Amino acid sequence: MRYDIISDTHGYLSKRLLDQLQGADTIVHAGDICSASDYRTLSQIAPVQLCLGNNDWSYDFGPEVKRVKIFFSSGLRWEVCHYRERLDLKLCDIAICGHTHRPFVEKDRATGVLMMNPGSPTYPRSGGPSMGRIICEEGKVVSARIIPLEEAE
């Protein structure tokens, strides 16, 4: 299963981002989507697992979209929260956050949880625009990486 990880799109989905998302089995968005129409666009590509960011309002996306999203997929427990400091690593195998617009992929030393912030494809704060991709098979993470997105359209 291919999970494409995005955050902090802030109401703009670039052509480069949309091209990269094609073929995803699931899109995980870690908040600050800021657009109900972008949510619908992403949902036409693949099922979306979305949490709210500090610039999102639940009435735009429905009552099932909350500040923390926990779901099970590929035999793994996922937790998605806009803020890294609000993740509870005892609840999950994979933890996704956003907010800082700075990408990283790392394993937590204490829990072994895979943590990712995909950065921002719209307003990056270090390096260029980016997203993440996690591949899972048989209850295991096969790969997890940050994908740079070219700035030119």
Steps between C-alpha positions, in 0.01 A plus 500: 500500500622844408422784737572849374549742788431873474444791733464875497362534147319819611240502224732429207569167331771544237502300177830341608345385828186366331716311248702340782183395684367301204509130583490544878292245689440749783577868545582607856466876560638637828295818510480853367328388183291822525267406214194276479541489120862378539370227732255392226779512238726278711210262571460445125861372486490267804335470842619783727590470867489862624552675830427866566778757516498836674356664185221242442141493624315173549181629340688512167575126503235332717480388861720194444806720433661587834826645635642148535433221252569139599445225246611145425634402160748243367498336843644817657363764737529853361467825692475833318516832684601842373725556802790264569489570872140374520575158350470210745761253378362228729189487280657438160755338274514795260463865608441783252517871583526834320487867603871585479519473118836323555528138383650214698481122526633331814441215741430589859777344711280415796203346316628408153210693347559632149442878504461720195434864423470531120577872500280719282448487124370857511701705751823315589714646777819306432600366163237482232142375486460139608273210587556157653442143389474189714477151352364223724471126441384223731491716812841654445635827368704420188610857429440853626641804326457866427434584135623842383259678267642724231411863544432566132163395365 
